[in-house]
Amino acid sequence: MNITDIKVRRLLQEGRLRAVVSVTLDNEIAIHDIKVIEGPERLFVAMPSRRELSGVYRDIAHPISPDARRSFEAAVLTAYRKETEAQAALSAALS
């Protein structure tokens, strides 16, 4: 499957959560509520999850292989960085 669209739905400045993203695969499947999180050493992508009755969080959808995860994360983080640069340029232009 190929990523055909990435939409940064929301950018945040406070806390560790930096963005909420939606990804479309092959123009046929959408995955919503993907999170860009600022970790102690780098940004990373957290897949959508839900909390079970036991309190454990389980991913709803996720890449299976390490290569797929790296590729998916790289694409999402690239889209996030482009969006933050565009927002910074817009803010500078309006100042």
PDB file as gemmi writes it, atoms N, CA and C in Angstrom:
CRYST1    1.000    1.000    1.000  90.00  90.00  90.00 P 1                      
ATOM      1  N   MET A   1       0.841  -1.176   0.000  1.00  0.00           N  
ATOM      2  CA  MET A   1       0.000   0.000   0.000  1.00  0.00           C  
ATOM      3  C   MET A   1       0.882   1.234   0.000  1.00  0.00           C  
ATOM      4  N   ASN A   2       0.397   2.244  -0.664  1.00  0.00           N  
ATOM      5  CA  ASN A   2       1.133   3.497  -0.752  1.00  0.00           C  
ATOM      6  C   ASN A   2       0.381   4.611  -0.045  1.00  0.00           C  
ATOM      7  N   ILE A   3       1.127   5.483   0.607  1.00  0.00           N  
ATOM      8  CA  ILE A   3       0.524   6.663   1.214  1.00  0.00           C  
ATOM      9  C   ILE A   3       0.212   7.636   0.086  1.00  0.00           C  
ATOM     10  N   THR A   4      -1.055   7.992  -0.047  1.00  0.00           N  
ATOM     11  CA  THR A   4      -1.458   8.903  -1.114  1.00  0.00           C  
ATOM     12  C   THR A   4      -1.798  10.292  -0.606  1.00  0.00           C  
ATOM     13  N   ASP A   5      -1.984  10.460   0.705  1.00  0.00           N  
ATOM     14  CA  ASP A   5      -2.276  11.782   1.252  1.00  0.00           C  
ATOM     15  C   ASP A   5      -1.988  11.784   2.749  1.00  0.00           C  
ATOM     16  N   ILE A   6      -1.462  12.904   3.207  1.00  0.00           N  
ATOM     17  CA  ILE A   6      -1.258  13.119   4.638  1.00  0.00           C  
ATOM     18  C   ILE A   6      -1.782  14.505   4.957  1.00  0.00           C  
ATOM     19  N   LYS A   7      -2.699  14.581   5.922  1.00  0.00           N  
ATOM     20  CA  LYS A   7      -3.254  15.866   6.343  1.00  0.00           C  
ATOM     21  C   LYS A   7      -2.926  16.085   7.808  1.00  0.00           C  
ATOM     22  N   VAL A   8      -2.275  17.204   8.072  1.00  0.00           N  
ATOM     23  CA  VAL A   8      -2.025  17.599   9.455  1.00  0.00           C  
ATOM     24  C   VAL A   8      -3.291  18.314   9.913  1.00  0.00           C  
ATOM     25  N   ARG A   9      -4.050  17.668  10.764  1.00  0.00           N  
ATOM     26  CA  ARG A   9      -5.351  18.187  11.198  1.00  0.00           C  
ATOM     27  C   ARG A   9      -5.233  19.280  12.250  1.00  0.00           C  
ATOM     28  N   ARG A  10      -4.242  19.129  13.126  1.00  0.00           N  
ATOM     29  CA  ARG A  10      -4.118  20.091  14.210  1.00  0.00           C  
ATOM     30  C   ARG A  10      -2.665  20.172  14.644  1.00  0.00           C  
ATOM     31  N   LEU A  11      -2.171  21.395  14.807  1.00  0.00           N  
ATOM     32  CA  LEU A  11      -0.834  21.631  15.352  1.00  0.00           C  
ATOM     33  C   LEU A  11      -0.992  22.158  16.769  1.00  0.00           C  
ATOM     34  N   LEU A  12      -0.137  21.699  17.665  1.00  0.00           N  
ATOM     35  CA  LEU A  12      -0.191  22.143  19.061  1.00  0.00           C  
ATOM     36  C   LEU A  12       1.187  22.615  19.488  1.00  0.00           C  
ATOM     37  N   GLN A  13       1.219  23.571  20.392  1.00  0.00           N  
ATOM     38  CA  GLN A  13       2.486  24.141  20.845  1.00  0.00           C  
ATOM     39  C   GLN A  13       2.835  23.744  22.272  1.00  0.00           C  
ATOM     40  N   GLU A  14       1.829  23.406  23.071  1.00  0.00           N  
ATOM     41  CA  GLU A  14       2.078  23.099  24.475  1.00  0.00           C  
ATOM     42  C   GLU A  14       2.012  21.601  24.722  1.00  0.00           C  
ATOM     43  N   GLY A  15       2.775  21.151  25.699  1.00  0.00           N  
ATOM     44  CA  GLY A  15       2.796  19.732  26.007  1.00  0.00           C  
ATOM     45  C   GLY A  15       3.634  18.957  25.009  1.00  0.00           C  
ATOM     46  N   ARG A  16       3.590  17.647  25.127  1.00  0.00           N  
ATOM     47  CA  ARG A  16       4.395  16.794  24.247  1.00  0.00           C  
ATOM     48  C   ARG A  16       3.708  16.509  22.921  1.00  0.00           C  
ATOM     49  N   LEU A  17       2.384  16.557  22.893  1.00  0.00           N  
ATOM     50  CA  LEU A  17       1.641  16.322  21.653  1.00  0.00           C  
ATOM     51  C   LEU A  17       1.831  17.509  20.729  1.00  0.00           C  
ATOM     52  N   ARG A  18       2.383  17.263  19.549  1.00  0.00           N  
ATOM     53  CA  ARG A  18       2.686  18.334  18.595  1.00  0.00           C  
ATOM     54  C   ARG A  18       1.687  18.436  17.451  1.00  0.00           C  
ATOM     55  N   ALA A  19       1.079  17.300  17.069  1.00  0.00           N  
ATOM     56  CA  ALA A  19       0.130  17.343  15.953  1.00  0.00           C  
ATOM     57  C   ALA A  19      -0.750  16.102  15.958  1.00  0.00           C  
ATOM     58  N   VAL A  20      -1.914  16.263  15.311  1.00  0.00           N  
ATOM     59  CA  VAL A  20      -2.800  15.144  15.041  1.00  0.00           C  
ATOM     60  C   VAL A  20      -2.936  15.072  13.524  1.00  0.00           C  
ATOM     61  N   VAL A  21      -2.736  13.878  12.975  1.00  0.00           N  
ATOM     62  CA  VAL A  21      -2.592  13.688  11.534  1.00  0.00           C  
ATOM     63  C   VAL A  21      -3.538  12.599  11.040  1.00  0.00           C  
ATOM     64  N   SER A  22      -3.977  12.734   9.778  1.00  0.00           N  
ATOM     65  CA  SER A  22      -4.719  11.674   9.084  1.00  0.00           C  
ATOM     66  C   SER A  22      -3.917  11.249   7.866  1.00  0.00           C  
ATOM     67  N   VAL A  23      -3.890   9.959   7.600  1.00  0.00           N  
ATOM     68  CA  VAL A  23      -3.158   9.411   6.453  1.00  0.00           C  
ATOM     69  C   VAL A  23      -4.124   8.609   5.591  1.00  0.00           C  
ATOM     70  N   THR A  24      -4.018   8.795   4.277  1.00  0.00           N  
ATOM     71  CA  THR A  24      -4.811   8.017   3.332  1.00  0.00           C  
ATOM     72  C   THR A  24      -3.887   7.060   2.591  1.00  0.00           C  
ATOM     73  N   LEU A  25      -4.317   5.806   2.473  1.00  0.00           N  
ATOM     74  CA  LEU A  25      -3.563   4.770   1.768  1.00  0.00           C  
ATOM     75  C   LEU A  25      -4.280   4.416   0.476  1.00  0.00           C  
ATOM     76  N   ASP A  26      -3.567   4.465  -0.624  1.00  0.00           N  
ATOM     77  CA  ASP A  26      -4.091   4.093  -1.943  1.00  0.00           C  
ATOM     78  C   ASP A  26      -5.412   4.776  -2.283  1.00  0.00           C  
ATOM     79  N   ASN A  27      -5.627   5.983  -1.772  1.00  0.00           N  
ATOM     80  CA  ASN A  27      -6.882   6.707  -2.009  1.00  0.00           C  
ATOM     81  C   ASN A  27      -8.102   5.884  -1.619  1.00  0.00           C  
ATOM     82  N   GLU A  28      -7.938   4.913  -0.716  1.00  0.00           N  
ATOM     83  CA  GLU A  28      -9.035   4.021  -0.361  1.00  0.00           C  
ATOM     84  C   GLU A  28      -9.247   3.839   1.136  1.00  0.00           C  
ATOM     85  N   ILE A  29      -8.204   3.971   1.927  1.00  0.00           N  
ATOM     86  CA  ILE A  29      -8.309   3.726   3.364  1.00  0.00           C  
ATOM     87  C   ILE A  29      -7.735   4.932   4.101  1.00  0.00           C  
ATOM     88  N   ALA A  30      -8.484   5.427   5.091  1.00  0.00           N  
ATOM     89  CA  ALA A  30      -8.013   6.555   5.899  1.00  0.00           C  
ATOM     90  C   ALA A  30      -7.738   6.082   7.322  1.00  0.00           C  
ATOM     91  N   ILE A  31      -6.649   6.577   7.874  1.00  0.00           N  
ATOM     92  CA  ILE A  31      -6.312   6.323   9.273  1.00  0.00           C  
ATOM     93  C   ILE A  31      -6.258   7.688   9.953  1.00  0.00           C  
ATOM     94  N   HIS A  32      -7.125   7.900  10.935  1.00  0.00           N  
ATOM     95  CA  HIS A  32      -7.214   9.180  11.643  1.00  0.00           C  
ATOM     96  C   HIS A  32      -6.598   9.072  13.028  1.00  0.00           C  
ATOM     97  N   ASP A  33      -6.379  10.212  13.638  1.00  0.00           N  
ATOM     98  CA  ASP A  33      -5.883  10.323  15.020  1.00  0.00           C  
ATOM     99  C   ASP A  33      -4.480   9.759  15.224  1.00  0.00           C  
ATOM    100  N   ILE A  34      -3.647   9.893  14.213  1.00  0.00           N  
ATOM    101  CA  ILE A  34      -2.230   9.576  14.354  1.00  0.00           C  
ATOM    102  C   ILE A  34      -1.595  10.785  15.050  1.00  0.00           C  
ATOM    103  N   LYS A  35      -0.761  10.543  16.031  1.00  0.00           N  
ATOM    104  CA  LYS A  35      -0.203  11.638  16.812  1.00  0.00           C  
ATOM    105  C   LYS A  35       1.300  11.793  16.577  1.00  0.00           C  
ATOM    106  N   VAL A  36       1.734  13.039  16.475  1.00  0.00           N  
ATOM    107  CA  VAL A  36       3.155  13.365  16.458  1.00  0.00           C  
ATOM    108  C   VAL A  36       3.479  13.827  17.873  1.00  0.00           C  
ATOM    109  N   ILE A  37       4.411  13.135  18.511  1.00  0.00           N  
ATOM    110  CA  ILE A  37       4.742  13.392  19.914  1.00  0.00           C  
ATOM    111  C   ILE A  37       6.215  13.742  20.038  1.00  0.00           C  
ATOM    112  N   GLU A  38       6.486  14.739  20.889  1.00  0.00           N  
ATOM    113  CA  GLU A  38       7.870  15.114  21.158  1.00  0.00           C  
ATOM    114  C   GLU A  38       8.390  14.247  22.303  1.00  0.00           C  
ATOM    115  N   GLY A  39       9.301  13.341  21.961  1.00  0.00           N  
ATOM    116  CA  GLY A  39       9.905  12.478  22.965  1.00  0.00           C  
ATOM    117  C   GLY A  39      11.127  13.147  23.562  1.00  0.00           C  
ATOM    118  N   PRO A  40      11.809  12.469  24.480  1.00  0.00           N  
ATOM    119  CA  PRO A  40      12.993  13.051  25.118  1.00  0.00           C  
ATOM    120  C   PRO A  40      14.141  13.306  24.140  1.00  0.00           C  
ATOM    121  N   GLU A  41      14.218  12.505  23.073  1.00  0.00           N  
ATOM    122  CA  GLU A  41      15.332  12.655  22.142  1.00  0.00           C  
ATOM    123  C   GLU A  41      14.915  13.048  20.732  1.00  0.00           C  
ATOM    124  N   ARG A  42      13.647  12.783  20.367  1.00  0.00           N  
ATOM    125  CA  ARG A  42      13.221  13.058  18.995  1.00  0.00           C  
ATOM    126  C   ARG A  42      11.701  13.041  18.908  1.00  0.00           C  
ATOM    127  N   LEU A  43      11.205  13.511  17.760  1.00  0.00           N  
ATOM    128  CA  LEU A  43       9.781  13.376  17.465  1.00  0.00           C  
ATOM    129  C   LEU A  43       9.505  11.933  17.068  1.00  0.00           C  
ATOM    130  N   PHE A  44       8.310  11.438  17.420  1.00  0.00           N  
ATOM    131  CA  PHE A  44       7.920  10.119  16.960  1.00  0.00           C  
ATOM    132  C   PHE A  44       6.426  10.095  16.682  1.00  0.00           C  
ATOM    133  N   VAL A  45       5.989   9.059  15.997  1.00  0.00           N  
ATOM    134  CA  VAL A  45       4.593   8.919  15.596  1.00  0.00           C  
ATOM    135  C   VAL A  45       3.944   7.843  16.470  1.00  0.00           C  
ATOM    136  N   ALA A  46       2.777   8.173  17.016  1.00  0.00           N  
ATOM    137  CA  ALA A  46       1.985   7.209  17.788  1.00  0.00           C  
ATOM    138  C   ALA A  46       0.717   6.921  16.993  1.00  0.00           C  
ATOM    139  N   MET A  47       0.455   5.657  16.782  1.00  0.00           N  
ATOM    140  CA  MET A  47      -0.719   5.256  16.012  1.00  0.00           C  
ATOM    141  C   MET A  47      -1.980   5.390  16.876  1.00  0.00           C  
ATOM    142  N   PRO A  48      -3.150   5.461  16.218  1.00  0.00           N  
ATOM    143  CA  PRO A  48      -4.392   5.572  16.994  1.00  0.00           C  
ATOM    144  C   PRO A  48      -4.577   4.345  17.875  1.00  0.00           C  
ATOM    145  N   SER A  49      -5.067   4.589  19.073  1.00  0.00           N  
ATOM    146  CA  SER A  49      -5.236   3.480  20.014  1.00  0.00           C  
ATOM    147  C   SER A  49      -6.489   3.703  20.844  1.00  0.00           C  
ATOM    148  N   ARG A  50      -6.857   2.656  21.548  1.00  0.00           N  
ATOM    149  CA  ARG A  50      -7.973   2.773  22.500  1.00  0.00           C  
ATOM    150  C   ARG A  50      -7.575   2.068  23.783  1.00  0.00           C  
ATOM    151  N   ARG A  51      -8.212   2.487  24.840  1.00  0.00           N  
ATOM    152  CA  ARG A  51      -7.896   1.929  26.151  1.00  0.00           C  
ATOM    153  C   ARG A  51      -8.849   0.784  26.455  1.00  0.00           C  
ATOM    154  N   GLU A  52      -8.284  -0.335  26.824  1.00  0.00           N  
ATOM    155  CA  GLU A  52      -9.089  -1.490  27.196  1.00  0.00           C  
ATOM    156  C   GLU A  52      -9.540  -1.348  28.649  1.00  0.00           C  
ATOM    157  N   LEU A  53     -10.469  -2.178  29.059  1.00  0.00           N  
ATOM    158  CA  LEU A  53     -10.977  -2.131  30.434  1.00  0.00           C  
ATOM    159  C   LEU A  53      -9.866  -2.312  31.460  1.00  0.00           C  
ATOM    160  N   SER A  54      -8.823  -3.042  31.089  1.00  0.00           N  
ATOM    161  CA  SER A  54      -7.696  -3.274  31.996  1.00  0.00           C  
ATOM    162  C   SER A  54      -6.805  -2.042  32.140  1.00  0.00           C  
ATOM    163  N   GLY A  55      -7.042  -1.017  31.306  1.00  0.00           N  
ATOM    164  CA  GLY A  55      -6.228   0.196  31.347  1.00  0.00           C  
ATOM    165  C   GLY A  55      -5.089   0.200  30.356  1.00  0.00           C  
ATOM    166  N   VAL A  56      -4.893  -0.911  29.655  1.00  0.00           N  
ATOM    167  CA  VAL A  56      -3.826  -1.022  28.656  1.00  0.00           C  
ATOM    168  C   VAL A  56      -4.300  -0.390  27.351  1.00  0.00           C  
ATOM    169  N   TYR A  57      -3.424   0.363  26.707  1.00  0.00           N  
ATOM    170  CA  TYR A  57      -3.739   0.948  25.408  1.00  0.00           C  
ATOM    171  C   TYR A  57      -3.298  -0.004  24.303  1.00  0.00           C  
ATOM    172  N   ARG A  58      -4.154  -0.209  23.316  1.00  0.00           N  
ATOM    173  CA  ARG A  58      -3.860  -1.072  22.162  1.00  0.00           C  
ATOM    174  C   ARG A  58      -4.029  -0.263  20.884  1.00  0.00           C  
ATOM    175  N   ASP A  59      -3.049  -0.394  19.980  1.00  0.00           N  
ATOM    176  CA  ASP A  59      -3.165   0.273  18.681  1.00  0.00           C  
ATOM    177  C   ASP A  59      -4.367  -0.271  17.923  1.00  0.00           C  
ATOM    178  N   ILE A  60      -5.071   0.621  17.258  1.00  0.00           N  
ATOM    179  CA  ILE A  60      -6.193   0.224  16.407  1.00  0.00           C  
ATOM    180  C   ILE A  60      -5.658  -0.197  15.037  1.00  0.00           C  
ATOM    181  N   ALA A  61      -4.689   0.542  14.546  1.00  0.00           N  
ATOM    182  CA  ALA A  61      -4.026   0.232  13.273  1.00  0.00           C  
ATOM    183  C   ALA A  61      -2.549   0.553  13.447  1.00  0.00           C  
ATOM    184  N   HIS A  62      -1.694  -0.249  12.812  1.00  0.00           N  
ATOM    185  CA  HIS A  62      -0.260   0.013  12.931  1.00  0.00           C  
ATOM    186  C   HIS A  62       0.493  -0.728  11.837  1.00  0.00           C  
ATOM    187  N   PRO A  63       1.683  -0.211  11.464  1.00  0.00           N  
ATOM    188  CA  PRO A  63       2.537  -0.932  10.516  1.00  0.00           C  
ATOM    189  C   PRO A  63       3.017  -2.236  11.148  1.00  0.00           C  
ATOM    190  N   ILE A  64       3.153  -3.268  10.331  1.00  0.00           N  
ATOM    191  CA  ILE A  64       3.552  -4.576  10.841  1.00  0.00           C  
ATOM    192  C   ILE A  64       5.073  -4.717  10.933  1.00  0.00           C  
ATOM    193  N   SER A  65       5.771  -4.354   9.875  1.00  0.00           N  
ATOM    194  CA  SER A  65       7.224  -4.566   9.846  1.00  0.00           C  
ATOM    195  C   SER A  65       7.972  -3.301  10.275  1.00  0.00           C  
ATOM    196  N   PRO A  66       9.207  -3.472  10.748  1.00  0.00           N  
ATOM    197  CA  PRO A  66      10.022  -2.305  11.099  1.00  0.00           C  
ATOM    198  C   PRO A  66      10.249  -1.368   9.908  1.00  0.00           C  
ATOM    199  N   ASP A  67      10.448  -1.928   8.716  1.00  0.00           N  
ATOM    200  CA  ASP A  67      10.633  -1.091   7.530  1.00  0.00           C  
ATOM    201  C   ASP A  67       9.387  -0.274   7.226  1.00  0.00           C  
ATOM    202  N   ALA A  68       8.220  -0.900   7.352  1.00  0.00           N  
ATOM    203  CA  ALA A  68       6.972  -0.182   7.117  1.00  0.00           C  
ATOM    204  C   ALA A  68       6.793   0.926   8.149  1.00  0.00           C  
ATOM    205  N   ARG A  69       7.143   0.651   9.394  1.00  0.00           N  
ATOM    206  CA  ARG A  69       7.028   1.674  10.448  1.00  0.00           C  
ATOM    207  C   ARG A  69       7.959   2.845  10.163  1.00  0.00           C  
ATOM    208  N   ARG A  70       9.199   2.563   9.790  1.00  0.00           N  
ATOM    209  CA  ARG A  70      10.147   3.643   9.484  1.00  0.00           C  
ATOM    210  C   ARG A  70       9.655   4.492   8.326  1.00  0.00           C  
ATOM    211  N   SER A  71       9.171   3.847   7.280  1.00  0.00           N  
ATOM    212  CA  SER A  71       8.674   4.559   6.107  1.00  0.00           C  
ATOM    213  C   SER A  71       7.457   5.411   6.466  1.00  0.00           C  
ATOM    214  N   PHE A  72       6.519   4.835   7.212  1.00  0.00           N  
ATOM    215  CA  PHE A  72       5.306   5.536   7.623  1.00  0.00           C  
ATOM    216  C   PHE A  72       5.665   6.739   8.493  1.00  0.00           C  
ATOM    217  N   GLU A  73       6.522   6.514   9.484  1.00  0.00           N  
ATOM    218  CA  GLU A  73       6.917   7.593  10.385  1.00  0.00           C  
ATOM    219  C   GLU A  73       7.650   8.701   9.641  1.00  0.00           C  
ATOM    220  N   ALA A  74       8.530   8.343   8.726  1.00  0.00           N  
ATOM    221  CA  ALA A  74       9.257   9.353   7.947  1.00  0.00           C  
ATOM    222  C   ALA A  74       8.297  10.206   7.130  1.00  0.00           C  
ATOM    223  N   ALA A  75       7.312   9.598   6.506  1.00  0.00           N  
ATOM    224  CA  ALA A  75       6.341  10.341   5.700  1.00  0.00           C  
ATOM    225  C   ALA A  75       5.512  11.282   6.571  1.00  0.00           C  
ATOM    226  N   VAL A  76       5.056  10.804   7.718  1.00  0.00           N  
ATOM    227  CA  VAL A  76       4.248  11.639   8.610  1.00  0.00           C  
ATOM    228  C   VAL A  76       5.081  12.796   9.162  1.00  0.00           C  
ATOM    229  N   LEU A  77       6.298  12.523   9.596  1.00  0.00           N  
ATOM    230  CA  LEU A  77       7.143  13.584  10.152  1.00  0.00           C  
ATOM    231  C   LEU A  77       7.542  14.607   9.091  1.00  0.00           C  
ATOM    232  N   THR A  78       7.741  14.174   7.858  1.00  0.00           N  
ATOM    233  CA  THR A  78       8.031  15.112   6.772  1.00  0.00           C  
ATOM    234  C   THR A  78       6.845  16.045   6.549  1.00  0.00           C  
ATOM    235  N   ALA A  79       5.639  15.498   6.525  1.00  0.00           N  
ATOM    236  CA  ALA A  79       4.430  16.318   6.362  1.00  0.00           C  
ATOM    237  C   ALA A  79       4.272  17.275   7.539  1.00  0.00           C  
ATOM    238  N   TYR A  80       4.553  16.802   8.738  1.00  0.00           N  
ATOM    239  CA  TYR A  80       4.471  17.656   9.931  1.00  0.00           C  
ATOM    240  C   TYR A  80       5.456  18.819   9.833  1.00  0.00           C  
ATOM    241  N   ARG A  81       6.682  18.527   9.452  1.00  0.00           N  
ATOM    242  CA  ARG A  81       7.694  19.590   9.353  1.00  0.00           C  
ATOM    243  C   ARG A  81       7.333  20.607   8.278  1.00  0.00           C  
ATOM    244  N   LYS A  82       6.815  20.149   7.151  1.00  0.00           N  
ATOM    245  CA  LYS A  82       6.379  21.072   6.095  1.00  0.00           C  
ATOM    246  C   LYS A  82       5.262  21.975   6.601  1.00  0.00           C  
ATOM    247  N   GLU A  83       4.325  21.407   7.331  1.00  0.00           N  
ATOM    248  CA  GLU A  83       3.205  22.187   7.865  1.00  0.00           C  
ATOM    249  C   GLU A  83       3.679  23.201   8.892  1.00  0.00           C  
ATOM    250  N   THR A  84       4.606  22.822   9.765  1.00  0.00           N  
ATOM    251  CA  THR A  84       5.108  23.777  10.759  1.00  0.00           C  
ATOM    252  C   THR A  84       5.900  24.896  10.087  1.00  0.00           C  
ATOM    253  N   GLU A  85       6.650  24.565   9.031  1.00  0.00           N  
ATOM    254  CA  GLU A  85       7.380  25.603   8.286  1.00  0.00           C  
ATOM    255  C   GLU A  85       6.408  26.545   7.591  1.00  0.00           C  
ATOM    256  N   ALA A  86       5.344  26.017   7.012  1.00  0.00           N  
ATOM    257  CA  ALA A  86       4.338  26.849   6.345  1.00  0.00           C  
ATOM    258  C   ALA A  86       3.654  27.769   7.350  1.00  0.00           C  
ATOM    259  N   GLN A  87       3.344  27.244   8.543  1.00  0.00           N  
ATOM    260  CA  GLN A  87       2.708  28.064   9.576  1.00  0.00           C  
ATOM    261  C   GLN A  87       3.662  29.169  10.044  1.00  0.00           C  
ATOM    262  N   ALA A  88       4.938  28.842  10.183  1.00  0.00           N  
ATOM    263  CA  ALA A  88       5.921  29.838  10.610  1.00  0.00           C  
ATOM    264  C   ALA A  88       6.064  30.927   9.548  1.00  0.00           C  
ATOM    265  N   ALA A  89       6.089  30.547   8.284  1.00  0.00           N  
ATOM    266  CA  ALA A  89       6.197  31.522   7.195  1.00  0.00           C  
ATOM    267  C   ALA A  89       4.958  32.423   7.158  1.00  0.00           C  
ATOM    268  N   LEU A  90       3.796  31.834   7.370  1.00  0.00           N  
ATOM    269  CA  LEU A  90       2.556  32.620   7.383  1.00  0.00           C  
ATOM    270  C   LEU A  90       2.549  33.605   8.554  1.00  0.00           C  
ATOM    271  N   SER A  91       2.978  33.140   9.716  1.00  0.00           N  
ATOM    272  CA  SER A  91       3.052  34.018  10.880  1.00  0.00           C  
ATOM    273  C   SER A  91       4.032  35.165  10.646  1.00  0.00           C  
ATOM    274  N   ALA A  92       5.176  34.858  10.038  1.00  0.00           N  
ATOM    275  CA  ALA A  92       6.172  35.892   9.743  1.00  0.00           C  
ATOM    276  C   ALA A  92       5.634  36.906   8.734  1.00  0.00           C  
ATOM    277  N   ALA A  93       4.896  36.416   7.742  1.00  0.00           N  
ATOM    278  CA  ALA A  93       4.342  37.309   6.726  1.00  0.00           C  
ATOM    279  C   ALA A  93       3.270  38.224   7.307  1.00  0.00           C  
ATOM    280  N   LEU A  94       2.541  37.740   8.290  1.00  0.00           N  
ATOM    281  CA  LEU A  94       1.470  38.534   8.903  1.00  0.00           C  
ATOM    282  C   LEU A  94       2.011  39.506   9.961  1.00  0.00           C  
ATOM    283  N   SER A  95       3.262  39.301  10.388  1.00  0.00           N  
ATOM    284  CA  SER A  95       3.844  40.167  11.438  1.00  0.00           C  
ATOM    285  C   SER A  95       4.334  41.468  10.887  1.00  0.00           C  
TER     286      SER A  95                                                      
END                                                                             
